[in-house]
Amino acid sequence: MNDLGHAAVSADKAPRTERGRRTVRKLLEAAAQEFGQRGFHEAAITGITARAGVALGTFYTYFESKEELFRALVRDMSQATRAHVAEAVRGAPDRLAAERLGLAAFIAFTRKHPELYRIIEEAQFVAEDVYREHYLTFAEAYRQGLAAASARGEIVEGPDELRAWALIGMSVFLGMRYGIWAEDMDPAEIADRAIGLVSEGLRKR
């Protein structure tokens, strides 16, 4: 099993055996390749099943349509990204250290899963509610983390929701530039410089 999280399969089609769970995982991983390389509209269910090495009928055991699988994949990738970053920051001594570790981990994750960007961005046109859910879930978790850090006295008080969106925006574009377009800087160095900007600002001293 790779870094991707558990499948977002509808309750009535959720696999009940370990073999079924492995099959759904194969379909999700194949879908990530198919949608990532061809895009939603050009991707085909037969292409997904061929990549997964399963029969066409098996697809419909777990998913009603290509769109349902796409929606499940977006949720799955979103969950996997959050889990990867959460694991990376576990045990960080303070919030700024967590920001550095989390950003470096996110960039490394995008390098390993370059299809993430195409799939998530295409979701705003294919399944806008899932696209919004992806970012809103990230933002709420971020907001809670910032509020907790502020209460502990690790960072200054401020508008936590606004700060959450600003930090997410920074991560998204740094991930695009240094994770997808070119890998010409180490993720840890990128994180050090970016979080240095966050913590010190642009003001000349």
N, C-alpha and C positions, 0 to 999 in steps of 0.2 A: 504493500500500500504506500502511495506517495504522500505528499504533504496535504493533499486536499482533505477536507473534513467529511463528515457524514452526509449522506445523500438527503436532499429535501424532497422525498417522494411523498405523494399524497397518501393519506392514512389507509385508504381502501386498497392501495397497490403496494404498500410497504412490504418489503421482503420479510418473511418470517423464519427463514433458515440462514445459516452462515453461507451456504452456497448462493442463495438469492442475494445476500448482501454483497458478495464478491462479484456477482453478475452486474448489479447496479453500479458498483464501483468501476467495473470495466467500461460500462456504457458512459459514465460520467467522464472518465479519462479519455475515451475515444471521442466524446463530444467536444471536449476541450481542444483536442487536436483539429477536429473537423471544423468547428466554428472559428477557432483561432486562425486557421489557414485559409478558409474559404469564405468566412462571414456567414451570417445567419441565412440569408436568402439563397446563396449558392450551395450551402451545405445540404446534404441529403441523408435521410434516415438510413438508406442502404449503405452510404459511406460510413456512417457511424457504426452500424452493426458489423461491417466488414473489418473496420479497425479494431473493434472489440472482440471479433472472432465469435460472434453469437448469431443465432438465426433471427430472421426478421420478426418472426412471431414472438420471440423472446422480448423484443423491444416493447411490444404492446402489452406484455404481461405487467410491465412497470410504468409505462408512460403512454398517454393517450395520443400525443402528437409531438412533432419537433419543437413546437413552442413550449410545451410543458417541460420537456427535457431541458430546453434552454433556460427556462426560469429556474428549474432545479439546480442547474449548473451555476448560474449567477449566485444563488444563495449559498451553494456549496463552496464556491471560490471565496466569497465574502467571509464566510465562517472560517475557512482555512487561513486566510490572510490575518484575521484578527487573532486566531489561535497561535499562529507563528510569531506574531509580534508580542503577544502576551507572554509566551514562553521565553522570548529573548529578554524581556524586561523583568522577569521574575527575580526577585532578590536585589534589584537595583537599590543603592543606598538612598537616593533622593530622586525628585522629579526630573531635574535636569539630566541626571545620569540615565534615567529611564527614557527620556526623549532621545538622547544620543543612541542608546542601544536599540530603541525601537525603530528609529529612522534607518540605521545601518541594516537592521534585519529586514525592513520593508524593501529596501533597494536590492538586497541580496535575493529576496523572494521574487521580485519582478524579473531578475536575471534568470532565475530558475524556471519561472512560469511566464514567459513573455506574452503568451496568449491572453493573460489576464486583462491587459489594457484594451485590446480590441474587443473582447467579449463584454467587459463592463461598460465601455463607451457605447457599443452597439445596443446595449440593453435600454438606453434612454429612448430608442426609437422602436424597439421590439416589445419591451415590457417595462414601461416607464415606472410603474409602481414598485417593481423589484429594484430598479436602478435607484430610486429615491430611498427605498428601504436600506439598500447597501450603505449609502452615505449617512443617512439619518441614524442608523445603528452605530456606525463608527463615531459620529459626532456626539451622541449621547454618552457612550462609554468614555470618550475623551473628556467631555464636560465633567462627568463624575470624578474622573481621575484628577483633573485640575482643581476641582472644588476640594477634594480630599487633601491634595498637596498644599493648597492654600490654608486649610484648617490646621494642618500640621506645622505651618510656618515655613515651608520649604520654598514657596514662591509668593510674590506679592498678590494681594487681592485684586480682582478685576472681573470683567465681564466674561465668565467662563465659557458660555456658549460661543460668543464671538471669537474668543481665543482658540477654542477647539476647531472651529471652521478654518481659521487662519493657518493653524498648524497642519491640518489635514491638506489644505491647498498646497502648502509648501511641500509636503511629502509626495503628493500626487505628481507634481511637476518635476521634482527632483528624481522621482522614480522613473518618469518618462525620459528625462534627459540622460541620466546616468545608469538607468537599468535597461532601457529599451533602445534608445538611439545610439548610444556609445558607452562602452565600459572603460572609460579612460581615466577613472579615478577610483581608489579603493573606497568601498562603502563606509568604512570607519572614518576615513579622512573627510568625506562629504558630510557625515553626521557631525563631526567635530566642528567644522567650519559653519555649517548651517545653524547648529544649536548655539554656537558662539555668537552668531548674529542675533539669535533670539534673546539670549541672556544679556548681551552687552549693548545691542542696538547699533544704530548708525551714527549716533551723536559723537562728535569729536571731543576727546577729553584731553 
